[in-house]
């Protein structure tokens, strides 16, 4: 798997809503079955979306060595979008945020609770959380297509990239199966930390990746 795809997969893996869903799953009954269903549905959703994007890139020929501009344009556009996102998050960081215990937090919690009332709801929640691809994820797929390997090899790279990208739910799920009570308590603390610091973390990740994608795009333009 390309090193660029690996680094982007690690960046895309930071997804607090998925962690919150895993925590909620750990509080209910039939924990093993519920968390496995969630993990399978999440992986399948991201894999299908990834395959579609990968095939679209291949059919569009944006990675053809003789056609540099569209490929570079994707990197530059993604970099600019991430830098704008970082600027907006930083600008809003000083504004007072509603408490997670207030109406907004309670509403979000109740929505997840409703999704998790049935197995069908668990599957639906996984799809809802992962059906929209992030710019970072799209960049990772682009780096896979840039290898110009066979379709089968690229699909294998994609499958490996998703294992890395979903570690934030895979590891907690394994721990929930093995050590349920202690894991739920630890995950609650991690989720609370994310709730308090997610904006700073998001600004840092978006800024670093935005600069990285801009550099890659500019190198392709002049290369």
Residue pairs with C-beta under 8 A, 6 or more apart in sequence:
1 144
1 157
1 160
1 161
2 143
2 144
2 146
2 147
2 157
4 140
4 143
4 216
5 140
5 141
5 143
5 144
5 157
5 161
6 161
6 164
8 136
8 137
8 139
8 140
8 143
8 209
9 137
9 140
9 161
9 162
9 164
9 165
10 164
10 165
11 136
11 205
11 209
12 134
12 136
12 137
12 140
12 165
13 164
13 165
13 166
13 167
13 168
14 168
14 201
14 205
15 129
15 168
16 191
16 194
16 195
16 198
17 129
18 42
18 129
18 130
18 166
18 168
18 169
19 168
19 169
19 172
19 187
19 190
19 191
19 194
20 112
20 191
21 38
21 112
21 116
21 125
21 126
21 129
21 169
22 35
22 38
22 169
22 172
22 173
22 176
22 187
23 172
23 184
23 187
23 188
23 191
24 109
24 112
24 113
24 116
25 31
25 34
25 35
25 38
25 116
25 122
25 176
26 35
26 172
26 176
26 180
26 183
26 184
26 187
27 184
28 34
28 116
31 176
31 177
31 180
32 176
32 177
33 119
34 116
34 119
34 122
35 173
35 176
35 177
36 173
37 119
37 122
37 123
37 126
38 122
38 123
38 125
38 126
38 169
38 173
39 126
39 166
39 169
39 170
39 173
41 122
41 123
41 126
41 127
42 126
42 129
42 130
42 166
42 169
43 162
43 166
45 126
45 127
45 130
45 131
46 130
46 133
46 137
46 162
46 165
46 166
47 158
47 159
47 162
49 130
49 131
49 133
50 133
50 137
50 141
50 158
50 161
50 162
51 155
51 158
53 133
53 138
53 141
54 141
54 144
54 145
54 154
54 155
54 158
57 63
57 141
57 142
57 145
58 145
58 151
60 70
61 67
62 70
62 71
62 74
62 142
62 145
63 71
63 142
63 145
63 146
63 148
64 71
65 148
68 220
68 221
68 223
69 221
71 142
71 146
71 220
72 217
72 218
72 220
72 221
73 217
74 138
74 139
74 142
74 217
75 139
75 142
75 213
75 214
75 216
75 217
75 220
76 213
76 214
76 217
76 218
76 221
78 135
78 138
78 139
78 210
78 213
78 217
79 209
79 210
79 211
79 212
79 213
79 214
79 215
79 216
79 217
80 210
80 214
81 135
81 210
82 135
82 136
82 206
82 207
82 209
82 210
82 213
83 206
83 207
83 210
83 211
83 214
85 202
85 206
85 210
86 202
86 203
86 204
86 206
86 207
86 210
89 199
89 202
89 203
89 206
90 203
92 199
93 199
93 200
93 203
98 104
98 105
99 105
100 195
112 125
114 121
115 121
115 122
115 124
115 125
115 128
116 122
116 125
136 209
137 165
139 209
139 213
140 161
140 165
141 158
141 161
144 154
144 157
144 158
144 161
145 154
147 153
147 154
147 157
149 157
163 170
172 183
172 187
175 183
175 186
176 183
176 184
194 201
